[in-house]
């Protein structure tokens, strides 16, 4: 090939790259490795990956680990320089576990970042840099209630504080139904209660999270949180969780709510769709939601967006990775993604609405303010460990204050 032809091809390639954008793939045939927990990779993820492979000529190689092993596997592989090109982590404060400065590519200059809604940009940022491509959704855990059961029990107003909540529970119990389905066997689910309640403390005393995250603050001594925990024991002692709630599993929750035997459940806003899938007569419009009313709370604790994709700083195929993320960010692909992921709510990018459940709108309208729950706002928080401590309140007689001190003790070694 003569020099003129080579020069012409070089100019043409440069023009094409300019037209496609700075993040275009310059050569096909690259392999992009992606590490994730098994439960985080859905059929639609694989379908879109296959579509991208056909279009680009690049290959997506999934490195999937069991959910309960994924964090350890990811940390180990990053430490020895064998991390995948893209790796999934929770958004929010959890990113800090994986040394963002060392292992995560700054994605701030990517075009799709300009389409992020506020909560998505906040949840994917660290030290002023966007470090994740996030297509999950903001959500939170509140009290889901069955409107028909409330009406049957004569509950005319949705609870707004702990006293009205107890009153509603008593009325439900009086008609022979169980007020609350609580998954006591799932330690992490017990932890969700407290994780949502810390939003109230942060709202009342701004900087509370920051103090916990720089280890200048403790959970011990937070009287409102201790009171909220003690009130959970009060609910159980009154029979509002039913008989032997510690044997209840989270996997049974959709079926139990679909049965019509339980009035309420602590869950996320897209949960009614799962109930309707089991019992078509139990349609999503039969449910409402309000904030966790312990300690007279009116705040709604939300996530930082769920699960996001980080790009490994050491990737050798950065251009291909950027191109793949741009592909996923296209409106038609986002639409297909959210249509398949009915378990997700609002879209993280403003090109499409995603799915906004009625329960989300309901709980937001009843909340004084929303903010990050502990799981996504407090460093070294683990709902399972927290729930394990909370189980002690029901089986060993420990107090809310004991639980808070126990969490502090568990977090302390992580600060080194």
Steps between C-alpha positions, in 0.01 A plus 500: 500500500653838402548792736222708343244225563621455856474875561149511350385210717647665810316826427174311435533310826566823689192664342285201591623508856420871518148440372441210738634685801807481715396168648462306176648154461785515251527126440261210528592165648562608860384295800338692788489310830223582749493383862172490696300317760275235348182670619599828340519370143155459346386358167469849351865572584607196300261584216640851468855365521425261213354787297815702564725211398316467169517872433859569609694182435620513860436222753348524849638245745305467826682411823212422735540396865239398759360812665630412846853445364521779245643776721785280621574374149498852359728636770746215458518532121547875508779462755702266276440693179249255354189717526247500215479793259158585645400401853170546675473652848225660703473873444550753776736462791560130425732600215750609764562135588688451175756783512345719231818705449694185423257286302221713347518700178373861508200498266404865547573595139269236351207645308234303687603663829329819381173301488517379861217606728615651830471189718693291248786747474519533878497124553772430243740776602806489722730793576336707226537233232235278340622141535202289393270440208171452681178368345324365805266721694443702811270328748444472870336286765173611656186348649294351219136463598195328355231764450214250509613358836534850642146578389367174644672579831352847510831683457402827339836679506847376411728493809725802541672416831562206728177532699277504192705212359437290812132592484482377140676176595253441783202552270641255244565244770141541621361378164709183514783597267870542572597868498860462373682230307857522626773274359673435831704211361663740253749689713560758228130585491497589867798723423294680237276646772790674673670589171191699406474666839848657491367737232299670775812552711693645206209734419476619862878534546667566163854365492411188699597276208819696437598451864438127480701480180806678639464311831439811709138401574335194651161336476507437873330783682250569221186487712258519208649194333508307827135590559405385148662162561328457834169580331554206265510273805182668620330416170601138532392476864157626396473218244511727197763286324288188550613170646868404478594771251864399537420199279363719219713519184534788258439266207149437633415870530334551156282192549403598852396849389316347204301277735315792658581372850753775573432873497853645483859422414826695497603493137602701193267693274496260204396209722123520417576382146645180645186449707274552199703246303406241763139609550362695200206615712742672736581782257766762568236768558382311808819602684632820647817587687610728783836563674620281787317663794731391784604793719232702313719499189374671184815473284547250220836329470599434141781317326784652303365324194567134567775340291735677260782407264852624572779500242832353610781756482727223370278397210683449173183548292376839626368615161293184462368536856398861437327395181307226680378742767397750232307220334315418822420870550314531171130583560376193310721270709407671826134461405545129436691465827236663719215325322666171595594613852160567652663457839670836445346844535598837346777500239840635601536691173249759391445365149213272610280492811559138597237360734360730768287284733192649660640393837809715437290806428284419802781469752681803363184709537474390864865569584640819643830439323694217338867416544745214475434203724784367715581226252601754236597791722703350787840343445544140617129450561383143444126429527562133572733571790260765629207259470692237690538743789133590473396135526653512847230746606234238434675187621755615758343810651757752383395864458510750219796668670682165503444462127642846424809433709540165325494667158767746609713211620462316170592804291802604704759250363428613143640844581838340569 
